[in-house]
Amino acid sequence: MTPQELRAFCLSFNATVEDFPFNPETSVFKVLGKLFALSNLDGRPLTVNLKCDPDDAVRLRERYPGLIVPGYHMNKRHWNTVTADGELPDRLVRELVEDSYDLVVSGLPRAERLRLDRP
């Protein structure tokens, strides 16, 4: 997955914006103000921090050692850092981004979830 593909995929979800609250290099993708992905899109290797169910996070780290690790500078129980530079299948990276978005959306108040009207 290229940085451009990762950015476009993150922005393809309803009500998603890209923000730079930490520094100009770190893209933070939010849905209704809540973070679901962050990445230095110019970093090598390309990595992205994604929210994850704690049990799934551990399982993924065991299955993909070195490619999916505890979230860098994040709550290690709920976040993974995923290497998205091509060693993992793009399909898996997309699924993990979508899962992160869905987890964040599920934590939003009901009225905000309904506003998203996500198909």
Secondary structure, 3 states (H helix, E strand, C coil): CCHHHHHHHHHCCCCEEEECCCCCCEEEEEECCEEEEEEECCCCCCEEEEECCHHHHHHHHHHCCCCEEECCCCCCCCEEEEECCCCCCHHHHHHHHHHHHHHHHHCCCHHHHHHHCCC
